[in-house]
């Protein structure tokens, strides 16, 4: 195979993508998952002798995706892409120190493997990190028409010590708690 990838998220238009894919007799599905649909969509971009830059692959497939996702893509030449959905629903953090690079859903994972806090950054919505021929680059692959956040990421999933979108999870939860308390007091 020419590539591998990892995906965290959910495509709201999974059924439409599945139906489009299956309308072509060249494809079949082994599972009923959006991950498999993404695999086929990436395969279409890389089919034949085409070897597009990974940012172009991300631009093209993301135009067909409706949903919340973060994605990592590695091709057989060793080129890598880490992408975040254009609405920014799924968080992605990355760190680079010298030749070392890592990415994760939240900053605390990068702190725990030894990256310094000042080198940990949130990937903006609609952006991707690419590492091609050893060159590190952050590029916007699709404009972010508006921002959205997953309530569960901030309240339930994220480690309290993390920073998401350059904001402390702890301080965000505290501010939400204060706001809820004020609403309860106002109700009487």
WOJOCOR-V937151 format. One record per backbone hydrogen bond with DSSP energy under -0.5 kcal/mol. CO is the residue of the C=O (numbers start at 0). NH is the residue of the N-H. E is the energy in kcal/mol with one decimal. If there is no record, write none. Layout:
co->CO nh->NH e->E
co->CO nh->NH e->E
//
This chain:
co->1 nh->75 e->-2.0
co->3 nh->73 e->-2.9
co->5 nh->71 e->-2.4
co->7 nh->69 e->-2.0
co->9 nh->11 e->-0.6
co->9 nh->67 e->-1.7
co->10 nh->13 e->-1.3
co->12 nh->16 e->-2.4
co->13 nh->17 e->-3.0
co->14 nh->18 e->-2.8
co->15 nh->19 e->-2.2
co->16 nh->20 e->-2.3
co->17 nh->21 e->-2.8
co->18 nh->22 e->-1.2
co->20 nh->23 e->-1.1
co->22 nh->24 e->-0.5
co->23 nh->26 e->-1.6
co->30 nh->32 e->-0.7
co->32 nh->36 e->-1.4
co->33 nh->37 e->-2.4
co->34 nh->38 e->-2.0
co->35 nh->39 e->-2.0
co->36 nh->40 e->-2.4
co->37 nh->41 e->-2.8
co->38 nh->42 e->-2.4
co->39 nh->43 e->-2.1
co->40 nh->44 e->-1.4
co->41 nh->45 e->-1.6
co->42 nh->46 e->-0.5
co->43 nh->46 e->-0.8
co->46 nh->49 e->-1.3
co->52 nh->55 e->-0.9
co->52 nh->56 e->-1.7
co->53 nh->57 e->-2.4
co->54 nh->58 e->-2.3
co->55 nh->59 e->-2.3
co->56 nh->60 e->-2.7
co->57 nh->61 e->-2.3
co->58 nh->62 e->-0.9
co->60 nh->63 e->-1.6
co->60 nh->64 e->-0.7
co->65 nh->11 e->-2.6
co->65 nh->12 e->-1.1
co->67 nh->9 e->-2.6
co->68 nh->84 e->-2.3
co->69 nh->7 e->-2.5
co->70 nh->82 e->-3.2
co->71 nh->5 e->-2.3
co->72 nh->80 e->-2.4
co->73 nh->3 e->-2.6
co->74 nh->77 e->-2.0
co->78 nh->74 e->-2.2
co->79 nh->130 e->-2.5
co->80 nh->72 e->-2.8
co->81 nh->128 e->-2.6
co->82 nh->70 e->-2.2
co->83 nh->125 e->-0.9
co->84 nh->87 e->-1.3
co->84 nh->125 e->-0.9
co->86 nh->147 e->-2.5
co->88 nh->90 e->-0.5
co->88 nh->149 e->-1.0
co->91 nh->122 e->-3.0
co->92 nh->103 e->-2.4
co->93 nh->120 e->-3.0
co->94 nh->101 e->-2.0
co->96 nh->99 e->-2.4
co->99 nh->96 e->-2.1
co->101 nh->94 e->-2.5
co->103 nh->92 e->-3.3
co->105 nh->108 e->-0.8
co->105 nh->109 e->-0.7
co->106 nh->109 e->-0.8
co->106 nh->110 e->-2.2
co->107 nh->111 e->-2.5
co->108 nh->112 e->-0.8
co->109 nh->114 e->-2.1
co->110 nh->113 e->-1.6
co->115 nh->118 e->-2.1
co->116 nh->119 e->-1.5
co->118 nh->95 e->-0.9
co->118 nh->120 e->-0.5
co->120 nh->93 e->-2.7
co->121 nh->123 e->-0.5
co->123 nh->126 e->-1.5
co->125 nh->140 e->-2.5
co->125 nh->141 e->-1.8
co->126 nh->83 e->-1.9
co->127 nh->138 e->-2.8
co->128 nh->81 e->-2.4
co->129 nh->136 e->-2.2
co->130 nh->79 e->-2.2
co->131 nh->134 e->-2.2
co->133 nh->135 e->-0.6
co->134 nh->131 e->-1.9
co->136 nh->129 e->-3.0
co->136 nh->138 e->-0.5
co->138 nh->127 e->-2.6
co->138 nh->140 e->-0.6
co->142 nh->144 e->-0.9
co->148 nh->150 e->-0.7
co->149 nh->153 e->-1.6
co->150 nh->154 e->-2.5
co->151 nh->155 e->-1.7
co->151 nh->156 e->-3.1
co->152 nh->157 e->-2.5
co->158 nh->161 e->-2.3
co->159 nh->169 e->-1.0
co->161 nh->168 e->-2.6
co->162 nh->106 e->-0.8
co->163 nh->166 e->-1.7
co->166 nh->163 e->-2.5
co->167 nh->171 e->-2.2
co->168 nh->172 e->-2.7
co->169 nh->173 e->-2.4
co->170 nh->174 e->-2.5
co->171 nh->175 e->-2.3
co->172 nh->176 e->-2.3
co->173 nh->177 e->-2.3
co->174 nh->178 e->-2.3
co->175 nh->179 e->-2.6
co->176 nh->180 e->-2.3
co->177 nh->181 e->-2.3
co->178 nh->182 e->-2.0
co->179 nh->183 e->-2.3
co->180 nh->184 e->-2.4
co->181 nh->185 e->-2.2
co->182 nh->186 e->-1.4
co->183 nh->187 e->-0.8
co->184 nh->187 e->-0.7
//
